[in-house]
Amino acid sequence: MRIAVAGGTGTVGHHVVDQATRAGHEVVALARSNGVDLTTGDGLRAAIEGADAIIDVASAQTLSARASRDFFGSVTENLLAAARGADVHHVALSIVGAAAAPHGYYAGKLVQEQRVAASAGHWSILRATQFHEFAAQVLAQAKILGAHLVPRMRSQPVAASEVAAALVQIVESGAHGDEPDLAGPREERMADLSRSYLRRTGSADRVLEVRLPGALGAAMAKGGLLPGSDARLGSQTFAQWLDQYRGTGGADDR
């Protein structure tokens, strides 16, 4: 099977490429480093020619709802247009709770879900919780006088490698529309994860937990981004991931 991976050099994407390749599939990574611009569509049609499936794990670093909607709207439309007329299984990775809290970054993920579901082709959508790497990304967003501002957030982080395995399995089993959500094995507080990450990396910086304003902040604090009781659970905890952390994987993988 020939599989095109949008964002194939990113946090989840490099796992998808590696696991699909080891499973015997022919894999092409759709990323700027390989001459493909997902936001404009340049180089995209040629890159996916002959593909049986597209796995979209592209992402962008933004907290702006408008920027997120523009990014995911453009990328999704370009991927769908490039594959139009071909028998291609489109697999999109979204986030648990995006539809219930479509604010900030999550606004773009809802746009992605809607456009994929409205497409005429074969499609599947997997919604996963935040990856273990999310704690480091949060720490990089706001720092004041040596203290990191971390949102009050209930999370159930999942290993990016386990998300990748689920995506490859979906491609191999065929299109089923909405897939069961995927989450990590236990609920955590983002402030606790951030403190553990700083200790693991030798930093003495402090973490200040803050309640973000607005509907997204409320959803984070109250557990609106947690999975339901019917979600599939991964096995690797954040502590286990941290034990083997090497700082690999990108966050902006267009």
Secondary structure as the mmCIF struct_conf table of DSSP 4:
data_model
#
loop_
_struct_conf.conf_type_id
_struct_conf.id
_struct_conf.beg_label_comp_id
_struct_conf.beg_label_asym_id
_struct_conf.beg_label_seq_id
_struct_conf.end_label_comp_id
_struct_conf.end_label_asym_id
_struct_conf.end_label_seq_id
STRN STRN1 ARG A 2 ALA A 6
TURN_TY1_P TURN_TY1_P1 GLY A 7 THR A 9
BEND BEND1 GLY A 10 GLY A 10
TURN_TY1_P TURN_TY1_P2 THR A 11 VAL A 12
HELX_RH_AL_P HELX_RH_AL_P1 GLY A 13 ARG A 22
TURN_TY1_P TURN_TY1_P3 ALA A 23 GLY A 24
STRN STRN2 GLU A 26 LEU A 30
BEND BEND2 ALA A 31 ALA A 31
HELX_RH_3T_P HELX_RH_3T_P1 ARG A 32 ASN A 34
TURN_TY1_P TURN_TY1_P4 GLY A 35 GLY A 35
TURN_TY1_P TURN_TY1_P5 LEU A 38 THR A 40
TURN_TY1_P TURN_TY1_P6 ASP A 42 GLY A 43
HELX_RH_AL_P HELX_RH_AL_P2 LEU A 44 ALA A 47
TURN_TY1_P TURN_TY1_P7 ILE A 48 GLY A 50
BEND BEND3 ASP A 52 ASP A 52
STRN STRN3 ALA A 53 ASP A 56
HELX_RH_AL_P HELX_RH_AL_P3 ALA A 65 ALA A 83
TURN_TY1_P TURN_TY1_P8 ARG A 84 GLY A 85
BEND BEND4 ALA A 86 ALA A 86
STRN STRN4 HIS A 89 ILE A 95
TURN_TY1_P TURN_TY1_P9 VAL A 96 ALA A 100
BEND BEND5 ALA A 101 ALA A 101
TURN_TY1_P TURN_TY1_P10 GLY A 104 GLY A 104
HELX_RH_AL_P HELX_RH_AL_P4 TYR A 105 ALA A 117
TURN_TY1_P TURN_TY1_P11 ALA A 118 ALA A 118
BEND BEND6 SER A 119 GLY A 121
STRN STRN5 HIS A 122 ALA A 128
STRN STRN6 PHE A 131 PHE A 131
TURN_TY1_P TURN_TY1_P12 HIS A 132 GLU A 133
HELX_RH_AL_P HELX_RH_AL_P5 PHE A 134 LEU A 139
TURN_TY1_P TURN_TY1_P13 ALA A 140 GLN A 141
STRN STRN7 LYS A 143 ILE A 144
TURN_TY1_P TURN_TY1_P14 LEU A 145 GLY A 146
STRN STRN8 ALA A 147 PRO A 151
STRN STRN9 ARG A 154 SER A 155
STRN STRN10 VAL A 158 VAL A 158
HELX_RH_AL_P HELX_RH_AL_P6 ALA A 160 SER A 173
STRN STRN11 GLY A 177 ASP A 178
HELX_LH_PP_P HELX_LH_PP_P1 GLU A 179 ASP A 181
STRN STRN12 LEU A 182 ALA A 183
BEND BEND7 PRO A 185 ARG A 186
STRN STRN13 GLU A 188 ARG A 189
HELX_RH_AL_P HELX_RH_AL_P7 MET A 190 ARG A 200
TURN_TY1_P TURN_TY1_P15 THR A 201 GLY A 202
STRN STRN14 ARG A 206 VAL A 210
HELX_LH_PP_P HELX_LH_PP_P2 ARG A 211 LEU A 212
BEND BEND8 PRO A 213 PRO A 213
HELX_RH_AL_P HELX_RH_AL_P8 GLY A 214 LYS A 222
TURN_TY1_P TURN_TY1_P16 GLY A 223 LEU A 225
BEND BEND9 LEU A 226 LEU A 226
TURN_TY1_P TURN_TY1_P17 SER A 229 ASP A 230
STRN STRN15 ARG A 232 LEU A 233
BEND BEND10 SER A 235 SER A 235
HELX_RH_AL_P HELX_RH_AL_P9 PHE A 238 ASP A 243
TURN_TY1_P TURN_TY1_P18 GLN A 244 GLN A 244
BEND BEND11 ALA A 251 ALA A 251
#
